[in-house]
Amino acid sequence: MSNATPPESPLRVAERVRNIRISATKLMPMLAAKVGGCVSLGQGVPSFRTPDHIVEAVCRALRDDPTAGRYSLQPGMPALREAIAADILARKGARFDPETEIGVTVGAMEALVMIMLTVVERGDEVIIPSPGYASHAEQVLMAEGVPVHVPLRAADWGLDVDAVRAAVTPRTRAIIVCSPGNPTGGVYDDADVRALCDLALERDLVLIVDDTYDYMVYGEAPGTPRFSPVSQPELRRHVITVNSFSKKYALTGWRVGYVAADAAWMAELLKVHDATAVCAPTVSQHAALAALTGPQDCVDAMRTALTVRRDLTCRRLDALAPHFTYVPPRGAFYAMARYTFTDADSMTVARRMLEEARVITVPGGSFGPTGERHLRLSFGMDEAELTEAFDRIQHWVAAL
């Protein structure tokens, strides 16, 4: 009998997993760790620390509440769901029953996966305005659906409603609405969102509204009303919305968000939640409750700081002309910089900048075909790191 080790059998990986990939946003920092000495314009993580009053509230809960380290109710702590419903009513003018129409999730990411697995059947098409958040497309693929990338308006990264309408087919099931947008920083005009709502009613489509950055619109006073599909009663069963506490309250590592939907949808969504997460981390729910019910001056301070960082980013991109062009971001904390010095694909350029300038960016092609020939730059980090990153890019392009 031979003592040779038999060859390993190839893994039989499910097609739904073979069809998806780790996002370039997560990949680039992993590559940077091997390079060393890099500064980041990559992953969208604001530099702010979790506000003190949130940390203190969590510490109190851990000391005084014996249930703080246990599972919460499956859809989330009742007090948090009530606070979320009150916040949506105050900011969006929409009423959701906290008992049956709010679900607390492991970040907005879990909420989005819940929606895709509940709404999308195999072969269903989901329209994604492009460039769009990379994980939206991967989540559609994981649900065995077909992502359909429809270009945004290049002049302002606004919604092209005519192009969306032209992309609708008998297989179209849903449209993703993300405004302010990641990766573009674009903000959809109210009239265009209203037209999208009309289209959803006309063609019996679901609008998946990702409101992660709805608090961050430049040039508008906080609380300025913007049209939201969730505020329209006739769209009650056509809209499912998600939001996150991660960016607004500097809680990225706490992993807590929520989904809001008509009770009929919520009953189905929570089946997926139960099978995947059971409940969001209870300690993180205490953090979210403190964030919503506590003072909001921390959010105002972060908005002010991000506005300064946006202006710095725009000045530095202006100085990089003609090597880069860009659309000034109207919201969130991202800019899509189009490079003009090479015809190489965006991953090649991003890796060159990483290895030669030691600056992390995210290749625009990872956000859909319209993102190619761009690099996404996040200006969430502090001004010193922003300045260092742009200084390195300036020296790098000067040597090209």
N, C-alpha and C positions, 0 to 999 in steps of 0.2 A: 504493500500500500504506500502510495506517495505521501511524503511529509510536507509537500508544498502547500502553502496557504491558498485556498481557492479564491478566485477573484470575487470581489464584492459585487452583488447584484445592483444594478442601477436603481436609484430611488424611484418609486412610483408616486410622483407628486401630482396632486389634483390640478386639473387644468386651470381652475379659478385662481390658484396661487402661481402657477407658471406664467399666467398672463399679466401679473402685476409686478411691480418693482419698487425697491426702496427709493424714496424721493431724493432728488439731487440736493434738496435743502439739508437732508440728514447726511448724505454722502460726502459733501464737500468738507464739513468739519472733520470727518473721519480721515479724509485724505490729508487735511491740514495737520492733523496730529502727527503724521509721519514726516511732514516737512519741517515743522517746528518754527517757532518765532513768528507766527502769523497774526495779523489783526483781521477782524471780521466785519464785513459788510454783508454777511450771509444770512444765517438763520434769524427769523423775526422774533428775537427775544429782547424786550426793552431792558435797559440796564438798571431800572429802578428796583429797590428792595421792597419786599412786602411791607406795606404800611404798618406802623407800630400798633395802632389800635386793633388791627386784625390779628396780629401775632399775640397780643395780650388777651384778646377774647378767646383764642384757641387755647392758650395756656390755662385760662380760667376754666374752660370747659373740661380740659384733661384733668385738672385738679379736683373740680367740684362735681362733675357730672359723670357718674359711673357708666353711663351708656355711650360716652364719647368715643370709646375705643371699640364699640360693638357695631354690628350691622345696623344700618338705619332701616326704616321701611323701604321696600323695594323701589317705589317711585321717588323716594327722597324724604327728608325730614319735613313734617307738615309746616313748621314755621318758615322754612326756607321756600317751600312752594308758594306759601301765601305771600312772602316778600317778593318773589319773582312775578307773581300775577299782578301785584300792586305796581311794580316797576313797569311792566309792559303796559298797563292801563295808563299810567302817568306819562309815559314817553311815546307810546304808539296809539293810544286811544282804543285799545282792543281789550275786551274782557275775556279772560280765561278762568275757568273753574280750577282752583288750585288742587282740588281733590281728584279731578278726573282728566284734566287737560294740561298738566305740567308734569314733566318727568326730569329729575336731576340725573345727570350723566357724568361719565368719566371724561370730562372735557367736551368741547363741541365735536371732536373727532368721533367719539363713540356715538353721539347723537346722529351724526351724518351716516355712519355705518348702519345704525338702526333704521334710518329712513330708506337707504338704498335697498337693504335686504327686505324691507316691508313693501316698498312701492314697485321695485323694478323686477320684472320677470326676465327669464332668459331671452335674449334677443331684443328686448325693449331698448329704445334709443332715449338718451338723456342729452339735452342740448346744454353745452357749456360755453358761455361767452369766453372768447380766447384773446389774449392770454388769461388763463384762469388758474386758480389754486390747484397745484399738481395732484393733491390727494383726492380731489373731487373725481377726477378721471379714474384713478386707481380704485376708488370705492365703487364706481359704476362697473368696472371690469370685475371686481370681486363678486358683485351681485350677478355676474354673467350678462350684464347689459352692454350696450354699445355707446361709448361717449362720442358725441357729435360736436366738434369744435367749430363755433361760428365766430368769425373775427369781430372784435370790437372796432369802433371807429379809430383809425390810427391817429387822427388829429388831436383827440382828447381822451382816448380810452373810454369813450361813452358807448352806450348800448345802441346797436344798429338793429332796430326793431324789424325793419324790412328784411334784413338778412336772417333774423331769427324766424320770422314767419315763413320765409322761403325754405328754411331747413326742416320745417315740420312735415312729417310723413305719417302714414297710418300706424307706423311702429313707434312714434314719439310718445313717451309716457310722461316726461317731466322736463322742466327747465330749471337750471340753477341760477339763483339771483344772489350775487355777492357784491354789495356796494355799501361803503367804500371797499375797493377791491384789493385783494392780494393776488397777483404781484404788482399790479399797475399803479395803485394809489388813485385810480379813477373813481368818480362818483357819478352814478346814473342820474340823468335829469328826471324829475318827477313825471313829466309827460310821457317819457319812454316807459317808465315802470307802470304807469296806468295803462298804456297800450299793451304791455305784456300781460297785465291782469285780464284785459278784454280777450286777448288771444287764449289765455288759459280757460276762460269760460266758454269761448266759442268752440275750442277743440277738446275740451274735457281733459286738460292737462293739470299736473301737479306742479306748483311753484315751490321749490326747495330754497328757502330764504336763509342764507348764512349771514347773520348780522354781527359777526365777531368784532368788526371795526366800526359799528354804527355810532360810537361815541366820539370818533375822531375825524371831523371834517374841518378843514382849514378855512379861515375867513368867515366862519359862522359862529355866532354866540352859542355857548352850550345850551342845549335844550331847544334850539331852533327847530320847529316842526318840519319834518320831511315826510312825503307820502310813503306809507308802508302798506304792502299788500295785506298784512294781518289785520288792518283796521277796517277792511271791507267785509261786511256781514255776508254778502252774496258769494264770497270766496272761501267761506268757512271750511269747506271740505276740499278746497283746491290749494291750500297753503299750509305748509309745515315749516316752522321756523326754528332755528337753533341759535344759541348764543353762548358766549364763553366768558368766564371771569378772568381768564389768563392774562390778557393784555391790558384791559381796563384797570385792573386792580393789582397788577404785578403778582399774579398767582400762577405763572406758567407751570411751575413744578408741582402745584397742588392738584392739578388735573380735575377740574370741576367745571361743568357747563350745564346746559339744559336744552330740552326740546319742548315746544309748545304746539299743540295741535288740537283739533276737534276731538271730543271724547271717543268717537268711533275709531279714529286713527290711533289715538293714544293707547287704547286697549290692545291693539295689534303691535304697536311699537314696543310696548313694555314686555311682550313675549321675547323679543330679541334681547332686550336689556337683561331680562331674567336669565337667559341662556348664556350670556356672555360675561356679565359683570356682577350680577345680583343687585348691587347698589353702588352708588358712588362712594368713595371713602368718607366715612362719617366725619372724621376730623376736618377734611376739606370742606364739607358742607357747613361746618361751624364757621370756617373762614369765609365762605361765600355769604353766609347770613350776616356776619359782622361787616362785610364789605357793603352789602346792600342797605343795611339799616344804620350804619355808622356815618360819620362825617364824610362828605364828598370833596373836601378841599384837597385831598391827596390826588384825586383825578384831575382837578383843575391844575394843580402844580405839574403833573405829568404832561397834560396838554400843552402848557406853556413851554415846558422844556422841549417837547417834540416839535413845537412850532419853530423854536430857535434852531433845532437840528435840521429841520426841513430847509430852512432858509440857508443854513451853512452848506447843506448838500447841493442845493440849487446853484449857489455861488461857485462851488468847486467844480460842478459839472459844466457850468458856463465857461470856466477857465480851461476846461479840457477840450473845447471845440478847436478844430473840427474833428478830433478823434472820436468824440461821442456827441450824440444828440439825445434829447429826452423830452418828455411831456411833464411839466411841473405837476407833482402829485397834489390832488385835491383832498385826499383823505388817507387814512392809515399811516404807515411809516415806511413806505417802499417807493422806489423809483426804478423804472425800466430804462436803462441806458443803452441806446443803440450804438454799436461800434461801427466805425466807417473805415478802419485802417486795414481790414483784411476781409476775405471772403470765407474764412474758416468757420466751421460750425461753433455754436456757443459753448459746448462742452470743451472743445479744444482751446478756445480763448480763455475760458474760466480756469482751466488747468494750467495754462501758461501763466496767467496772472498769479495764480496760487504759488507755482513753483519759482517764478522769476521775480515777482514783486512781493510775494508772501502776503497777499491780500485775498481773503475769502469772499467770493461772490457766488451767485447761483446762476447756472446757465439758463438763459431764457427759453431755450427749446424744451426744457422740462415742464413748462407751463402751457404747452400746446404749440401747434405749428406756427401760429402768429407771433409767438415769443422768440422764435429763432432770430439770430443776429442781434440779440439783446443779452444783457446781464442784469439780473435783479440785484439792486442794492438796498439793503436795509439800513435805515438811519436811526435804529433804536438805541444804539450804544451812545456813550457819553461823548462830549465834544472833543475831548483830547484824543480818544480812539478814532473818531471820525476824521479829525485833522491828520493824524498819523497815516491812516489808510489812504486818504486822498493825496498826501505828500508822496507816498510810495507809488501810487498810480501815476502821478504827474512825472516823477523821475523815470518810470517804466516806459510811458508812451514817448517821452522825449528821446529815449534811446532806440526806439523802433526804426 
